[in-house]
Amino acid sequence: MPEFDTSVAHVARVYDYWLGGKDNFAADRAAGDQAIQAFPNIPLSNHTHQVAQSVAPESKVVYVDNDPVVLLHARALLASHPAGATDYADADLRDPQKILDDAARLLDFQRPVAVMLMAILQHVGDEHDPYAIVASLMGAVPPGSYLALSHPASDIDAEAMAKMANVLNQMMAEKVTFRDRDAVAGFFAGLELVQPGLVQASKWRPSSEMEAASPAALWAGVARKP
């Protein structure tokens, strides 16, 4: 089994803690609590396959992560609806070709695919050209595919977000780079944004006025590949 350091927080395990999971360690919980103190309005949701298969039970979903602890527990985490399927790719976002190769075990790339990059690109620094990574992923999927993306904002509640970034960069192995709206818009180059466009996450088709009023400091958008 690959070596791993559970004394250092990892983003996937912090998210697991926020979602009420059990696959996390003290360092992950400490980082998660610190982030919540810095920015109490961090939005949470169910796992992707649970949401997708509640609407379309035949949905096939491939998760990607490069943490060996997450890999170890993947089977327990990814219980699929019988009509659908889930899989797990042990890959780094900075290696999009491996992600595509692994995902092809389950997904049919001759049919439209939804690429979901939810609150993850902040872990790819500019030196690794995150725009090229997104372009590689979207270049491999057919017309009619979608990109759904959210990204922590540096220009919404800027003071609190700067504090949160500082906390995470001190406590987590993966460093973060929060970006402003113009920088996030660059990820959708060549794609057609669907309504309401690139907006604060709470304003993207909210289910209630209360949800729309949430101060979540995330830019979010969905776009179609023409």
N, C-alpha and C positions, 0 to 999 in steps of 0.2 A: 504494500500500500504506500502511496506517496506520503512523504513527510509533510506535516502541516503544523502551524503554530497557533494553538487555540488561545494564546494570551494576547493575540492581536485581532482586533475586530475585522470582520469581512462583510462587505456590503450585502451579500445574499443572506447571510445569517442575521444581520441587523433587520432586514426586511422581514425575515421569518419571525423574529421577535415582535416586531410591530404588528404582524398579522396574527399573533397569538399562537405561533407554532412552538415546537419543542426542540427543533434542531438548531440550537444556538448555545453560546457559552457566556460566561460572566463578562468577558471583554465586549462581546456583541451587545449584551444588555446594557452595559455601562455606556457604550457609545450611543445606543438608541435612546437611552434616557437623557443623555447630555444634549442630543440633537433636539429632542422634544422640549427640553427646557429652553433652548435657544430659539426654537420656532415651534410653538405648541400646535400649530395648525397643519401639521404634516398629514396629507390625506392617505387613507388606507382603503383597501378593497380586497375582494376575494381573489384566489388564484385564477389565472387566465382561462385554464381549461374548464374550471367550474362555471365561470360566467358564460363562455362560448357554448359549452355542452348543455347548459340550462336552456338555451335558445335553439341550438341546432345539435342534437345529441350525436350526430355523425361527425362532428368536427374533429380534425386531427391537429394536435398541437405539439410543437417541439420547443422545449426550453433549452437555454444555453447558459452554462456557467463554467468557471474554471476552478472552483473550490472543491477539494477532495472530500470534505465533510458533506457538502451538499450532494455530491455524486453518490456518496455512501448511502444517503437517506433518500435518494431520488425515487426509488421504487415505492416507498411508503408514501411519499408526498404526492405522487402523480397517479392516483387511482382514477382511471378513466371511466366515463360512461361506457357500458358494453357496446353501444353502437358506434363509438368513436375510438380514438387511440391517442396516447401521449407517448412522447419519447424525450430523452435527455441527451444533449450534445455536450461533451466535455471539451470545451473550446474557449478561446479568448476572443473577445470582440475585435481585438486588433488583428485577428487572422480570419477575415470574412470568408475566404475560400474554404477553410476547414469547416466553418459553420455551415456553409452551403452543401458541402459534400456530406456531412453528417446528417443534415436535415433531409437530404434526398432519400435517406433510408425509409422515411415515412411519407414525406410530402411529394406530391406530383407537381413538378415545376412546369408542366405543360398547362396547368390550370392556375387561375389567379390565386395569389398567396397574400396573406396579411403579414407584413413585417412590423413587429411591435418593439419599439425601443423606448420603454417607459422608464423615465428617471434613471438612465444608465449612461448616456453619453457624457454626463459630467465627469465620469471616471476616465474618459479618454482625453488626455491633454492635447493641446494644439500641436505639440511636437509629433504626435502620432497621426495627424491629419484625420480627424473624425469625419470630415466631409467626404473624403475619399472612401472611407469605410462604408458610409451610408450609400454612396453612389455605387459601390461594388455590389452591395446586397440588392439594391433596387435594379441594378443592371442585369441581374441574374433571374429576375422573376418576370413573367409575361405581362403584356398590357392588360389592364383591368385589375392589377394587383394594387394593394394599398399600403401606405406607410402611416402608422400611428405612432406619434412621438410626443413625449413630454420631457421637459428639461427645467431644472431649477433655475430661477430667474435671478440675475444679479441686479435688475432694475425694478423689482417689485419688493417693497419693504426692505430696501437695500441694506439698512443697518443690521436688521435681524438676520438677513441672509448672509451677510459678511461674517457675523458672529458664528452662525451655524457652520459655514465653510471652515472657519478657523478651528472650531471644535472637532469636526470630522477629520481634518487634515492632521490634527495632533493625535487622534485616537485610532485611526483606521489605516490599514495597509494601502488601500486604494485612495489616492488623493483626488480631490474634486476641483473642478473648474466650473463655476456658475457662469452663465452667459446671458447677455441681454437679448431683447426681442429680435433685433436685426441679425444677430449671430445665429439664433435658433432658426430664423426664417431661411437661412442659407442651406439648411439640411433638406429643404423641400425643393431645391432647384430642379427644374424640368418636370415637376409634378403639378397636378391640379388640386389645389386645396379645396376641400368641400366646406360648405357653410357650417359654422360661422367663421371659418378661417383660422388663423393662428391667434389664439386668445389666451387669457388667463384660464387655467384649467377649470376652475369653478364656473366659468362662463361658457364652457363648451357643452351646449345642449343640456343645461341643468334640469333636474327633475322637479325642482321646487325653487321658490324664491329664497328659501333658507340656504339651499345648496349654492345658488348663484351668489349669495352674499359672503360665502366662505372666502377668507383672505389668502387662500393657498398661493404661495409664491412660485408657481410653475407656469411656464408657457406650454400650451398643448395645441396640437393640430392633427388632422387626418387628411391625407392627400392620395389621389388616384394616379396611377401611372397610365398616361394616354396610349 
